[in-house]
Amino acid sequence: MPSVSTRPAVDPGPGRAAGPAPASLAQRKRQLVATELTEAALQLLALKGFDAVTIDEIATTAGVSKRTFFRYFASKEDVVVQFLADMGADMRAGLASRPAGELPSEALLHAVSVPLTVCDAHAERALPVVRLILRTPALLARFLEHQARWREDLTEELAARLDLASGADLYPRLAAGMALAAFDAVLHRWSAGEDAGSSADPGTLIGEAFAVLAPALDSALDSATA
């Protein structure tokens, strides 16, 4: 069963640490249970609607007790929030992995493409989850909260790459905001299709969006770094 998690392996890039040591058996077991709960919750919520699914149903589908569910998540909403948090972490890791001299438009395109690529690879499972988030007011509000955090993360990472001050220079924040606006537009466009194959895939859509943004992103860099 393919996962809708957005946590692919990200190349740390030249000169960067390869990552933490392998997890212990207990950590792997805990991650496995968390993954099963996340999968069960996201698919049930996407199928039946946020308000129609109970925590008992999620626990039963995942093969665990309700008590076990609450060891990992405080609520149904927290399952989706974790899915969103993973997206943001993957974007920042994707940006950090890019070559130092790469144009901002190329680096940011890669960063926001990381979760989109995973969603596209498992479109039949991921698309209903994306629709659930965009069409459920409580979840959409949390999605927008996370986008604000992602903007801060990408701003800091981009400023460090360009040797600019994230708080004083406008460019990193504007560039991060433009990249996330493109990401948001792609998710809305992709989710508007009747099924996973009825509209362009997210990878194609984000490429089209950045074809529009790239000239502004890269030409503005000259002024920002002058």
Short mmCIF file of the C-alpha atoms (twelve columns), coordinates in Angstrom:
data_MODEL
# 
_entry.id   MODEL 
# 
loop_
_atom_site.group_PDB 
_atom_site.id 
_atom_site.type_symbol 
_atom_site.label_atom_id 
_atom_site.label_alt_id 
_atom_site.label_comp_id 
_atom_site.label_asym_id 
_atom_site.label_seq_id 
_atom_site.Cartn_x 
_atom_site.Cartn_y 
_atom_site.Cartn_z 
_atom_site.pdbx_PDB_model_num 
ATOM 1   C CA . MET A 1   0.000   0.000  0.000   1 
ATOM 2   C CA . PRO A 2   1.691   3.200  -1.105  1 
ATOM 3   C CA . SER A 3   1.884   5.948  1.459   1 
ATOM 4   C CA . VAL A 4   0.680   9.504  0.999   1 
ATOM 5   C CA . SER A 5   3.442   10.714 3.291   1 
ATOM 6   C CA . THR A 6   5.591   13.441 1.770   1 
ATOM 7   C CA . ARG A 7   8.841   12.293 3.306   1 
ATOM 8   C CA . PRO A 8   11.108  11.133 0.447   1 
ATOM 9   C CA . ALA A 9   14.816  10.846 0.933   1 
ATOM 10  C CA . VAL A 10  16.507  14.186 0.184   1 
ATOM 11  C CA . ASP A 11  20.086  14.376 -1.009  1 
ATOM 12  C CA . PRO A 12  21.908  16.448 1.640   1 
ATOM 13  C CA . GLY A 13  24.083  18.034 -1.045  1 
ATOM 14  C CA . PRO A 14  27.822  18.569 -1.207  1 
ATOM 15  C CA . GLY A 15  29.490  19.211 2.117   1 
ATOM 16  C CA . ARG A 16  26.364  18.539 4.182   1 
ATOM 17  C CA . ALA A 17  25.895  15.882 6.812   1 
ATOM 18  C CA . ALA A 18  24.191  12.726 5.604   1 
ATOM 19  C CA . GLY A 19  21.617  12.802 8.438   1 
ATOM 20  C CA . PRO A 20  20.958  11.142 11.782  1 
ATOM 21  C CA . ALA A 21  21.997  7.610  12.676  1 
ATOM 22  C CA . PRO A 22  19.575  4.764  11.855  1 
ATOM 23  C CA . ALA A 23  16.581  4.566  14.190  1 
ATOM 24  C CA . SER A 24  16.432  1.951  16.931  1 
ATOM 25  C CA . LEU A 25  13.988  -0.968 16.754  1 
ATOM 26  C CA . ALA A 26  11.641  0.797  19.194  1 
ATOM 27  C CA . GLN A 27  11.742  3.980  17.114  1 
ATOM 28  C CA . ARG A 28  11.041  2.034  13.929  1 
ATOM 29  C CA . LYS A 29  8.071   0.294  15.554  1 
ATOM 30  C CA . ARG A 30  6.712   3.617  16.764  1 
ATOM 31  C CA . GLN A 31  7.110   5.136  13.309  1 
ATOM 32  C CA . LEU A 32  5.358   2.128  11.765  1 
ATOM 33  C CA . VAL A 33  2.355   2.545  14.078  1 
ATOM 34  C CA . ALA A 34  2.266   6.294  13.409  1 
ATOM 35  C CA . THR A 35  2.348   5.645  9.658   1 
ATOM 36  C CA . GLU A 36  -0.471  3.087  9.867   1 
ATOM 37  C CA . LEU A 37  -2.600  5.493  11.899  1 
ATOM 38  C CA . THR A 38  -1.887  8.347  9.508   1 
ATOM 39  C CA . GLU A 39  -2.743  6.229  6.484   1 
ATOM 40  C CA . ALA A 40  -5.964  4.946  8.029   1 
ATOM 41  C CA . ALA A 41  -7.040  8.393  9.178   1 
ATOM 42  C CA . LEU A 42  -6.275  10.249 5.950   1 
ATOM 43  C CA . GLN A 43  -7.998  7.718  3.736   1 
ATOM 44  C CA . LEU A 44  -11.097 7.440  5.938   1 
ATOM 45  C CA . LEU A 45  -11.354 11.211 6.265   1 
ATOM 46  C CA . ALA A 46  -10.955 11.682 2.520   1 
ATOM 47  C CA . LEU A 47  -13.545 8.979  1.765   1 
ATOM 48  C CA . LYS A 48  -16.243 9.844  4.296   1 
ATOM 49  C CA . GLY A 49  -15.596 13.473 5.195   1 
ATOM 50  C CA . PHE A 50  -13.937 14.996 8.225   1 
ATOM 51  C CA . ASP A 51  -17.002 15.161 10.468  1 
ATOM 52  C CA . ALA A 52  -18.286 11.669 9.605   1 
ATOM 53  C CA . VAL A 53  -15.223 9.730  10.794  1 
ATOM 54  C CA . THR A 54  -14.694 8.785  14.430  1 
ATOM 55  C CA . ILE A 55  -11.430 8.077  16.183  1 
ATOM 56  C CA . ASP A 56  -12.751 4.577  16.946  1 
ATOM 57  C CA . GLU A 57  -13.054 3.935  13.203  1 
ATOM 58  C CA . ILE A 58  -9.522  5.150  12.585  1 
ATOM 59  C CA . ALA A 59  -8.097  2.978  15.348  1 
ATOM 60  C CA . THR A 60  -10.024 -0.092 14.169  1 
ATOM 61  C CA . THR A 61  -8.902  0.393  10.560  1 
ATOM 62  C CA . ALA A 62  -5.287  0.745  11.684  1 
ATOM 63  C CA . GLY A 63  -5.572  -2.331 13.918  1 
ATOM 64  C CA . VAL A 64  -4.823  -0.529 17.181  1 
ATOM 65  C CA . SER A 65  -6.754  0.580  20.231  1 
ATOM 66  C CA . LYS A 66  -8.276  4.007  20.733  1 
ATOM 67  C CA . ARG A 67  -5.823  4.457  23.600  1 
ATOM 68  C CA . THR A 68  -2.936  3.844  21.206  1 
ATOM 69  C CA . PHE A 69  -4.309  6.480  18.831  1 
ATOM 70  C CA . PHE A 70  -4.153  9.064  21.590  1 
ATOM 71  C CA . ARG A 71  -0.524  8.206  22.289  1 
ATOM 72  C CA . TYR A 72  0.297   9.557  18.852  1 
ATOM 73  C CA . PHE A 73  -2.339  12.177 18.100  1 
ATOM 74  C CA . ALA A 74  -4.566  14.404 20.216  1 
ATOM 75  C CA . SER A 75  -7.321  14.590 17.586  1 
ATOM 76  C CA . LYS A 76  -8.293  13.778 13.997  1 
ATOM 77  C CA . GLU A 77  -7.155  17.241 13.010  1 
ATOM 78  C CA . ASP A 78  -3.667  16.560 14.372  1 
ATOM 79  C CA . VAL A 79  -3.217  13.717 11.865  1 
ATOM 80  C CA . VAL A 80  -3.712  16.132 8.986   1 
ATOM 81  C CA . VAL A 81  -1.576  18.764 10.696  1 
ATOM 82  C CA . GLN A 82  1.311   16.275 10.811  1 
ATOM 83  C CA . PHE A 83  0.861   15.587 7.101   1 
ATOM 84  C CA . LEU A 84  1.188   19.326 6.482   1 
ATOM 85  C CA . ALA A 85  4.192   19.639 8.794   1 
ATOM 86  C CA . ASP A 86  5.963   16.947 6.783   1 
ATOM 87  C CA . MET A 87  5.353   18.927 3.598   1 
ATOM 88  C CA . GLY A 88  7.036   21.992 5.060   1 
ATOM 89  C CA . ALA A 89  10.006  20.087 6.420   1 
ATOM 90  C CA . ASP A 90  10.535  18.464 3.033   1 
ATOM 91  C CA . MET A 91  10.455  21.820 1.253   1 
ATOM 92  C CA . ARG A 92  13.096  23.303 3.519   1 
ATOM 93  C CA . ALA A 93  15.268  20.189 3.223   1 
ATOM 94  C CA . GLY A 94  14.836  20.300 -0.544  1 
ATOM 95  C CA . LEU A 95  15.998  23.910 -0.682  1 
ATOM 96  C CA . ALA A 96  18.938  23.244 1.633   1 
ATOM 97  C CA . SER A 97  20.106  20.402 -0.618  1 
ATOM 98  C CA . ARG A 98  20.485  22.549 -3.720  1 
ATOM 99  C CA . PRO A 99  23.900  23.666 -5.074  1 
ATOM 100 C CA . ALA A 100 25.055  26.990 -3.639  1 
ATOM 101 C CA . GLY A 101 25.334  28.764 -7.004  1 
ATOM 102 C CA . GLU A 102 21.979  27.698 -8.363  1 
ATOM 103 C CA . LEU A 103 19.522  30.421 -9.386  1 
ATOM 104 C CA . PRO A 104 16.820  31.065 -6.763  1 
ATOM 105 C CA . SER A 105 14.048  30.164 -9.209  1 
ATOM 106 C CA . GLU A 106 15.586  26.736 -9.825  1 
ATOM 107 C CA . ALA A 107 16.287  26.087 -6.141  1 
ATOM 108 C CA . LEU A 108 12.790  27.140 -5.061  1 
ATOM 109 C CA . LEU A 109 11.177  25.136 -7.858  1 
ATOM 110 C CA . HIS A 110 12.973  22.057 -6.614  1 
ATOM 111 C CA . ALA A 111 11.985  22.784 -3.005  1 
ATOM 112 C CA . VAL A 112 8.246   23.106 -3.587  1 
ATOM 113 C CA . SER A 113 8.321   20.211 -6.064  1 
ATOM 114 C CA . VAL A 114 9.424   17.715 -3.403  1 
ATOM 115 C CA . PRO A 115 5.982   17.149 -1.818  1 
ATOM 116 C CA . LEU A 116 4.229   17.630 -5.152  1 
ATOM 117 C CA . THR A 117 6.295   14.856 -6.711  1 
ATOM 118 C CA . VAL A 118 5.288   12.449 -3.942  1 
ATOM 119 C CA . CYS A 119 1.637   13.448 -4.254  1 
ATOM 120 C CA . ASP A 120 1.787   12.872 -7.992  1 
ATOM 121 C CA . ALA A 121 3.419   9.464  -7.553  1 
ATOM 122 C CA . HIS A 122 0.475   8.376  -5.376  1 
ATOM 123 C CA . ALA A 123 -2.182  10.568 -6.964  1 
ATOM 124 C CA . GLU A 124 -5.095  8.185  -6.410  1 
ATOM 125 C CA . ARG A 125 -4.479  8.349  -2.664  1 
ATOM 126 C CA . ALA A 126 -3.051  11.833 -2.283  1 
ATOM 127 C CA . LEU A 127 -5.608  13.766 -4.324  1 
ATOM 128 C CA . PRO A 128 -8.555  12.955 -2.008  1 
ATOM 129 C CA . VAL A 129 -6.456  14.086 0.965   1 
ATOM 130 C CA . VAL A 130 -5.578  17.374 -0.740  1 
ATOM 131 C CA . ARG A 131 -9.254  17.921 -1.529  1 
ATOM 132 C CA . LEU A 132 -10.174 17.153 2.063   1 
ATOM 133 C CA . ILE A 133 -7.767  19.813 3.323   1 
ATOM 134 C CA . LEU A 134 -8.822  22.470 0.819   1 
ATOM 135 C CA . ARG A 135 -12.562 21.856 1.249   1 
ATOM 136 C CA . THR A 136 -12.789 21.495 5.050   1 
ATOM 137 C CA . PRO A 137 -12.764 24.948 6.686   1 
ATOM 138 C CA . ALA A 138 -10.999 23.819 9.882   1 
ATOM 139 C CA . LEU A 139 -8.303  22.005 7.925   1 
ATOM 140 C CA . LEU A 140 -7.915  24.806 5.388   1 
ATOM 141 C CA . ALA A 141 -7.290  27.208 8.269   1 
ATOM 142 C CA . ARG A 142 -4.521  24.940 9.580   1 
ATOM 143 C CA . PHE A 143 -3.115  24.650 6.053   1 
ATOM 144 C CA . LEU A 144 -2.851  28.430 5.814   1 
ATOM 145 C CA . GLU A 145 -1.189  28.553 9.243   1 
ATOM 146 C CA . HIS A 146 1.391   26.067 8.036   1 
ATOM 147 C CA . GLN A 147 2.004   28.012 4.856   1 
ATOM 148 C CA . ALA A 148 2.925   31.012 7.007   1 
ATOM 149 C CA . ARG A 149 5.463   28.838 8.856   1 
ATOM 150 C CA . TRP A 150 6.800   27.441 5.602   1 
ATOM 151 C CA . ARG A 151 7.312   30.989 4.344   1 
ATOM 152 C CA . GLU A 152 9.430   31.770 7.394   1 
ATOM 153 C CA . ASP A 153 11.461  28.579 6.934   1 
ATOM 154 C CA . LEU A 154 12.077  29.156 3.232   1 
ATOM 155 C CA . THR A 155 12.861  32.820 3.875   1 
ATOM 156 C CA . GLU A 156 15.543  31.900 6.409   1 
ATOM 157 C CA . GLU A 157 17.030  29.195 4.201   1 
ATOM 158 C CA . LEU A 158 17.064  31.386 1.096   1 
ATOM 159 C CA . ALA A 159 18.575  34.327 2.982   1 
ATOM 160 C CA . ALA A 160 21.370  32.094 4.259   1 
ATOM 161 C CA . ARG A 161 22.057  30.804 0.734   1 
ATOM 162 C CA . LEU A 162 22.253  34.339 -0.655  1 
ATOM 163 C CA . ASP A 163 24.048  35.876 2.328   1 
ATOM 164 C CA . LEU A 164 21.159  38.273 2.942   1 
ATOM 165 C CA . ALA A 165 19.460  39.244 6.192   1 
ATOM 166 C CA . SER A 166 16.106  37.455 6.405   1 
ATOM 167 C CA . GLY A 167 14.642  40.219 8.562   1 
ATOM 168 C CA . ALA A 168 16.034  43.259 6.750   1 
ATOM 169 C CA . ASP A 169 16.167  42.309 3.066   1 
ATOM 170 C CA . LEU A 170 12.861  42.036 1.215   1 
ATOM 171 C CA . TYR A 171 14.019  39.581 -1.443  1 
ATOM 172 C CA . PRO A 172 14.096  36.308 0.565   1 
ATOM 173 C CA . ARG A 173 10.591  36.812 1.978   1 
ATOM 174 C CA . LEU A 174 9.124   37.931 -1.347  1 
ATOM 175 C CA . ALA A 175 10.738  35.027 -3.195  1 
ATOM 176 C CA . ALA A 176 9.553   32.485 -0.622  1 
ATOM 177 C CA . GLY A 177 6.052   33.949 -0.783  1 
ATOM 178 C CA . MET A 178 6.000   33.721 -4.572  1 
ATOM 179 C CA . ALA A 179 7.117   30.088 -4.490  1 
ATOM 180 C CA . LEU A 180 4.423   29.166 -1.977  1 
ATOM 181 C CA . ALA A 181 1.784   31.076 -3.927  1 
ATOM 182 C CA . ALA A 182 2.678   28.883 -6.900  1 
ATOM 183 C CA . PHE A 183 2.512   25.760 -4.713  1 
ATOM 184 C CA . ASP A 184 -0.925  26.753 -3.419  1 
ATOM 185 C CA . ALA A 185 -2.218  27.545 -6.911  1 
ATOM 186 C CA . VAL A 186 -1.045  24.155 -8.176  1 
ATOM 187 C CA . LEU A 187 -2.822  22.266 -5.381  1 
ATOM 188 C CA . HIS A 188 -6.051  24.160 -6.048  1 
ATOM 189 C CA . ARG A 189 -5.811  23.573 -9.800  1 
ATOM 190 C CA . TRP A 190 -4.957  19.889 -9.377  1 
ATOM 191 C CA . SER A 191 -7.759  19.300 -6.881  1 
ATOM 192 C CA . ALA A 192 -10.330 20.940 -9.189  1 
ATOM 193 C CA . GLY A 193 -10.226 18.002 -11.622 1 
ATOM 194 C CA . GLU A 194 -12.805 15.248 -11.282 1 
ATOM 195 C CA . ASP A 195 -10.152 12.571 -10.832 1 
ATOM 196 C CA . ALA A 196 -6.382  12.182 -10.683 1 
ATOM 197 C CA . GLY A 197 -6.088  11.851 -14.461 1 
ATOM 198 C CA . SER A 198 -8.470  14.604 -15.522 1 
ATOM 199 C CA . SER A 199 -6.034  17.518 -15.199 1 
ATOM 200 C CA . ALA A 200 -2.329  18.150 -15.610 1 
ATOM 201 C CA . ASP A 201 -0.130  16.516 -13.008 1 
ATOM 202 C CA . PRO A 202 1.336   18.673 -10.204 1 
ATOM 203 C CA . GLY A 203 4.846   18.466 -11.631 1 
ATOM 204 C CA . THR A 204 3.731   19.914 -14.955 1 
ATOM 205 C CA . LEU A 205 1.637   22.597 -13.255 1 
ATOM 206 C CA . ILE A 206 4.433   23.778 -10.956 1 
ATOM 207 C CA . GLY A 207 6.781   23.928 -13.930 1 
ATOM 208 C CA . GLU A 208 4.301   26.161 -15.760 1 
ATOM 209 C CA . ALA A 209 3.918   28.373 -12.700 1 
ATOM 210 C CA . PHE A 210 7.654   28.851 -12.316 1 
ATOM 211 C CA . ALA A 211 8.035   29.629 -15.992 1 
ATOM 212 C CA . VAL A 212 6.003   32.731 -15.171 1 
ATOM 213 C CA . LEU A 213 7.783   33.483 -11.885 1 
ATOM 214 C CA . ALA A 214 11.399  32.737 -12.796 1 
ATOM 215 C CA . PRO A 215 12.204  35.949 -14.731 1 
ATOM 216 C CA . ALA A 216 11.011  38.108 -11.834 1 
ATOM 217 C CA . LEU A 217 12.715  35.951 -9.199  1 
ATOM 218 C CA . ASP A 218 16.084  35.930 -10.921 1 
ATOM 219 C CA . SER A 219 16.149  39.508 -12.225 1 
ATOM 220 C CA . ALA A 220 15.180  40.878 -8.798  1 
ATOM 221 C CA . LEU A 221 18.129  39.023 -7.267  1 
ATOM 222 C CA . ASP A 222 20.576  41.371 -8.999  1 
ATOM 223 C CA . SER A 223 19.028  44.370 -7.252  1 
ATOM 224 C CA . ALA A 224 18.847  42.570 -3.908  1 
ATOM 225 C CA . THR A 225 22.511  41.604 -3.933  1 
ATOM 226 C CA . ALA A 226 23.907  44.785 -5.564  1 
# 
